[in-house]
Amino acid sequence: MSLSDMTHNYGANTLYDAVFGVHSKSNKTFLYTEQGEVSYAAFTGMTNKLAHALSHAGLQAGERVAVQAKKSVMQLALYAATIKAGGVYLPLNTSYTAHELDYFISNAKASIVIVDDAAKDAVTPIADAAGATLLTLNADETGSLVSAADGQSDQFEAVPRGPEDLGAILYTSGTTGRSKGAMLCHRNLLSNTQVLEQTWQFTSDDTLLHMLPIYHTHGLFVACNLLAMVGGSMIFLTHFDAERALHWMPKATSMMGVPTFYTRLLAETMFTSDISRHMRLFISGSAPLLAATHIAFEDRTGHRILERYGMTETNMSTSNPYQNERRAGTVGMPLPGVTIRLADDTGKVVSKGEIGIIELCGDNVFTGYWEMPEKTAESFRDDGFFITGDMAREDEDGYITIVGRDKDLIISGGLNIYPKEIEGLIDAHDGVTESAVIGVPHPDFGEGVVAILVADDSVTAEAVMAGISDKLAKFKQPKRILFVDALPRNTMGKVQKAVMRTEHEEMFS
C-alpha cells in the first residue's frame, strides 16, 4: 500500500478507529506499569466506560475537554475516550497554575474540565465562569470522573468524526500576547503516526520505554499513538527516573526522550552497552541534542541516537534516517509527505548552505490557531506553507541543522518558554523598571531561564520570585535573577538579548 493510500484509508472515527480500534479486542499487553499490566482489551473497556461518562456529562461532538491531570493509565484512556466520544482533547501541562488555566479553559470554551482533586477548589470558579462541567482525576486513578465511569458499559460505539474534524487543541505560547491554540485535525494526527511507523520501522514486536509527560505532542501523539496503532507495548512510567529506566530497559526495544534523559543516563555508571543490548532505537527531540552527547552515548552503548524535529503545530516534520547515517547536530531530512524550504523573512528561498527560516507544508501541519484568524494568516504563506520561526541550514546531502530561532523562545527540559509572559509579570512588580528574560546553556535542561532586571534598591530576587511563583509554572520560573543598571540596546533602542546570552553563556557551566 502506498503512503498516499495508507494515509487516506479512514474509518468512521478517523483517529480512534486507526489508532486504538484496530487492536481493541487483543489480550496482548499494551501497557506495563509499576502496578501491573494492562491489555489492549482492558484498555478498551476502560476507554468505553470513560466515553460513556463524558457523554453523560453532556459532551457533544466537537466540544473541548480540557485535562490537567497527572500521568496515569486512566488519563491515557481519557484521551482515547474523548476522541471516541467525538470530543476535542485539550491536554494541559501539570505545572500550570490556576491563573494560567483560567485563560486556556475560557479561551477554548471547554465544555468539560478535568483536574486533580487538589486543584478542584481553585479551578471550580474558573469552570463555573466558562459554563463547563468540572470532574476530577487523580494520579491513583480515583476521582469523580472515575466514579462516573464505574458501572458504565464497557461497550461504546464511536461517534463518527472525519479527517478534517478537530481531534485536539494544543496551546503554544506566543512571543507577544496570549497563548495560541493550535488546532490539530484527525488527518494531521493520523497521517503523522502512519509516516513515523514507516520511517522508524515500529512493529507489534516493539516495546517502548515511555517516561515522557502526556500533555504534549512528543509524549502523547508521537509515542502513544504510534505504539497503539502498530499493536506494540509501552513501559508506561509516570516520569523519568534514571534508576527505574535502567531497571526496565532490558525489557524494552526502543525509547523516546528529551536530551535531559540521555545526559542523566550517561551520568549513571550502570548504564552500559550490556543493559541496552536489547534496544534497537533511541530517539531524541523537543530540544537540540549536543554533539558531545551523541558521541558519549555511542561510545558507551554502541547506539547512535536518532534526532528528529517537530513542534506543536506540525507534529514531526524531519528525522534522521533509520537505516543510513544519523548525523550528530542535525535533525535529518523531511519526512515522507512533508515539504520543507528555507527562506528569508520576505519568503525568498535561500540557497543550500545558507541560513533561512523553516517553512513547511504537509498533512501533518495544523489547520490554524483557535479563534485567531489574524494570527493564522500571519503564520502561513499564500501558497499554504507554514512559517515555523525556526532558523536552519541545509547541507548538500539534504540534512537540516537548526541554528536558532527568529523568536525569543527558550527550550528548557524539552518545554517551550516564551520570555514575554515572564517579563510581563516581572515588570508589574513594584520597583522594577524593565526586565529581559533569556535562555542560556544549561548542562541538564539544555537552556536555563535567566531574568535580568533594571530596578530600584528595594527590589530583591526573593521578592520577585515570590511575586511570580503562583502565576507561572515551575519550569518557566527563572533559575537566576540578575540586576543591572541598564539593558543593552542597539541604535534603534531594541534590547539586545543576543548580547546578554553571550555574556552569560557560561553561567551554568
Secondary structure, 3 states (H helix, E strand, C coil): CCHHHHHCCCCCEHHHHHHCHHHCCCCCEEEEECCEEEEHHHHHHHHHHHHHHHHHCCCCCCCEEEEECCCCHHHHHHHHHHHHCCCEEEECCCCCCHHHHHHHHHHHCCCEEEECHHHHHHHHHHHHHHCCEEEECCCCCCCHHHHHHCCCCCCCCCCCECCCCEEEEEEECCCCCCCEEEEEEHHHHHHHHHHHHHHHCCCCCCEEEECCCCCCHHHHHHHHHHHHHHCCEEEECCCCCHHHHHHHHHHCCEEEECHHHHHHHHCCCCCCCCCCCCCCEEEECCCCCCHHHHHHHHHHHCCCCEEEEEECCCEEEEECCCCCCCCCCCCCEECCCCEEEEECCCCCECCCCCEEEEEEECCCCCCEECCCHHHHHHHECCCCCEEEEEEEEECCCCCEEEEEECCCCEEECCEEECHHHHHHHHHCCCCEEEEEEEEEEECCCEEEEEEEEEECCCCCHHHHHHHHCCCCCHHHCCCEEEECCCCCECCCCCECHHHHHHHCCCCCC
